[in-house]
Amino acid sequence: MSAHDDLAGQASWLMSAADYLGNVPTESLEFRGRERATPWDPALREAMRERGTVLFEESVGSVLVGDLGAR
């Protein structure tokens, strides 16, 4: 069970395939470990599998803060 399984019916914030693909760096660490389901956006799992690179929260901090400011 993932942390998102407890949030049934809730929308994930800035965690879609489009968010990932729009922000993942061209050079990053390769994914390692077990693949996880992304029930809020199944396309995210596929995008992460295809790209195979890590997107750290710290690298999109300004995007997250900017979105908070717009709310």
N, C-alpha and C positions, 0 to 999 in steps of 0.2 A: 504494500500500500504506500502510495506516495503522499506527500503533503497536500497535493492538489485533490486527492480522492476525498478528503474531508471537506472540500469546498464545493460540493455538488450544487449546481445551479448558479455558481458565482462566475464572473468573468475575470479572466487573468488580465493583468495590466501590462501592456507593452511586451507581451510574450507570444507573439504570433510568428508565423513563418516570414511574413513581410518585415517585421521588426528585426528578426534575426538576419535575414538576407540583406537588409538595408544598413546594417551596422557591423556585421562581422568583418574583421580585417582580412586583407588578402593574405597576410602572413600571420599565422597564429599557431598555438599548440594544437597538435592532433588530438582528437577525442580518444580517450582510453576508458576502459571500464564497461559497465553494463548499459545497454541502451534502455531508455525509459519511455513509457507511453506519454503522449501529449494529448489527452482527451479533449482539451479546450480548443486545440487546433491540430488535427492529425497531419496537416501539411508541414507543420514545424518539425515533426520527427523525420519526415522524408527529407526536408531541406537540410537538417543537421546531418543526416546520414550521407547525403550527396556531397555536401561541402566538407564534412569531416573535420571541422575546426571549432575551437572553443571561442565563445564570446563571453568575456568576463563582465560582470555588472559594473565594475569600476571603470571599464572603458566606455560605458554609456551613461555615466553619472550625470553629465550635463543634459542629456536627453531626458532622463528621469526627472531631474530637478526642474527643467524647463516645462515639462508636462504638468508637474504639480503647480507651478506658478500660473499656468493657463486655466486651472480649474477654479 
